[in-house]
């Protein structure tokens, strides 16, 4: 079976992002046409406003943090440039001034370089180092002719204005409830991806050679969902359970990839067990779909009890198969095959138990959020 390849496309979310970035850049460009000082240099520096405004994104929290870090880094760089220029000019106000500026900024640049993301330091949580290096380098070493301090101040004002425009637009969208959403929440996307993988893997089992391309596509969607889940703050119980489910499904994929099962194993173990497992499979799928739709508290599936019954029945089917082997009615499976079969089915049963844990953790979070909201409303009325 050939799984359909997704066609090239651009999401509506990206189009909205580009549209509002264009609006921000246009607003930030208005003062550019009203240059009261009639200074060509200051007008040229004005490109910083629309440039900074194009950093727009439709995530209010992330944009606010980025803007604060950007503005802070920008003005720290301007302050450094002014200080370096004062010291370098005092040492040599001639042609060697820029060289002295470079030597003065070099040791300091090592410290600010720690703020870059790959260094994984706390400094990155407070400032955006790109602004420091751009303004400090241009102001301290490659400064334009004329009043350097005024030029740096104009650059800082232009760039800050671009950030303010960007934050104002996204805040207006948020307050008016017009802020476009990228799609389902990370939890919803994860639950939906897990449901797809579980349905497909349990549906094609034990014919592990069927639907491999579709399986790879579903697992790829799960990997994307897990990456998004990592990027958000979650309660520890929800996060731990989600990661455990993902790792168990990855182990199931590796187990099934080792090869087919014998016909005797299918006839004497899987087929008697399949009817009992089907009820569990449907319940797990429905529970995950409810979690994906934000209705974790709606159903009562009792997956723990269903999973225990399936586990007991699986052991019973294996025992009956062993009895048939002892009577010589069927060829006994190899120990490795029996172990792999039991591991694959056991993993699917364990995922069912984890799904119930995941669902209950979401319900607890909903109850806690409701309690906090009621408490805030009560406090606001006092």
Secondary structure as UniProt FT lines:
FT   HELIX           12..29
FT   HELIX           30..33
FT   TURN            36..37
FT   HELIX           40..45
FT   HELIX           47..53
FT   TURN            54..55
FT   HELIX           60..91
FT   TURN            95..96
FT   HELIX           97..112
FT   HELIX           113..115
FT   HELIX           117..119
FT   HELIX           122..125
FT   HELIX           129..140
FT   HELIX           148..175
FT   TURN            176..177
FT   HELIX           186..204
FT   TURN            205..206
FT   TURN            208..209
FT   HELIX           212..230
FT   HELIX           236..256
FT   TURN            257..258
FT   HELIX           263..265
FT   HELIX           266..270
FT   HELIX           271..292
FT   TURN            293..294
FT   TURN            296..298
FT   HELIX           303..327
FT   HELIX           335..381
//
